[in-house]
Amino acid sequence: MEKEKNELHHHEHGEDCGCGHDHEHEHFVVDLEDDNGNIISCPIIDAFDFEDKEYILAQDPNEDSVYLFRAAENGELEIPDEDEFDRVSKFYSEELED
């Protein structure tokens, strides 16, 4: 999936949201554009800080794919380069083990 559109926003859902509870709630999503130009809203499943930067994890609701983004100062989401991705992934994996 191409990650051309990295827009962070929230959706508000009512009783029919599928969460199993009768209440209103909201959650944040990242809209990603696939190779065919379709927009996929991927829920944010976690956010954390590492090396003075904020990172978020978004999961494709149609697959088990999880995407890692760095939050830029302007509010946009950036895709880390390979070295940064490896460092952040290692940190996150080690934090989960603790």
ZIQUI-V213621 format. One record per residue. N is the residue number from 1. RES is the residue in one letter. SS is DSSP state (alpha for helix, beta for strand, coil for the rest). BURIAL is + if it has 24 or more other ideal C-beta (glycine too) atoms within 12 Angstrom, else -. Layout:
# ZIQUI-V213621
((N | RES | SS | BURIAL) (N | RES | SS | BURIAL))
This chain:
# ZIQUI-V213621
((1 | M | coil | +) (2 | E | coil | -) (3 | K | coil | +) (4 | E | coil | -) (5 | K | coil | +) (6 | N | coil | +) (7 | E | beta | -) (8 | L | beta | +) (9 | H | beta | -) (10 | H | beta | -) (11 | H | beta | -) (12 | E | beta | -) (13 | H | beta | -) (14 | G | coil | -) (15 | E | alpha | -) (16 | D | alpha | -) (17 | C | alpha | -) (18 | G | coil | -) (19 | C | coil | -) (20 | G | coil | -) (21 | H | coil | -) (22 | D | coil | -) (23 | H | coil | -) (24 | E | coil | -) (25 | H | beta | -) (26 | E | beta | -) (27 | H | beta | +) (28 | F | beta | +) (29 | V | beta | +) (30 | V | beta | +) (31 | D | beta | +) (32 | L | beta | +) (33 | E | beta | -) (34 | D | coil | -) (35 | D | coil | -) (36 | N | coil | -) (37 | G | coil | -) (38 | N | coil | -) (39 | I | beta | -) (40 | I | beta | +) (41 | S | beta | +) (42 | C | beta | +) (43 | P | beta | +) (44 | I | beta | +) (45 | I | beta | +) (46 | D | beta | -) (47 | A | beta | -) (48 | F | beta | +) (49 | D | beta | -) (50 | F | beta | +) (51 | E | coil | -) (52 | D | coil | -) (53 | K | beta | -) (54 | E | beta | +) (55 | Y | beta | +) (56 | I | beta | +) (57 | L | beta | +) (58 | A | beta | +) (59 | Q | beta | +) (60 | D | coil | +) (61 | P | coil | -) (62 | N | coil | -) (63 | E | coil | -) (64 | D | coil | -) (65 | S | coil | -) (66 | V | beta | +) (67 | Y | beta | +) (68 | L | beta | +) (69 | F | beta | +) (70 | R | beta | +) (71 | A | beta | +) (72 | A | coil | -) (73 | E | coil | -) (74 | N | coil | -) (75 | G | coil | -) (76 | E | coil | -) (77 | L | beta | +) (78 | E | beta | +) (79 | I | coil | +) (80 | P | coil | +) (81 | D | coil | -) (82 | E | alpha | -) (83 | D | alpha | -) (84 | E | alpha | -) (85 | F | alpha | -) (86 | D | alpha | -) (87 | R | alpha | -) (88 | V | alpha | +) (89 | S | alpha | -) (90 | K | alpha | -) (91 | F | alpha | -) (92 | Y | alpha | +) (93 | S | alpha | -) (94 | E | alpha | -) (95 | E | alpha | -) (96 | L | alpha | -) (97 | E | alpha | -) (98 | D | coil | -))
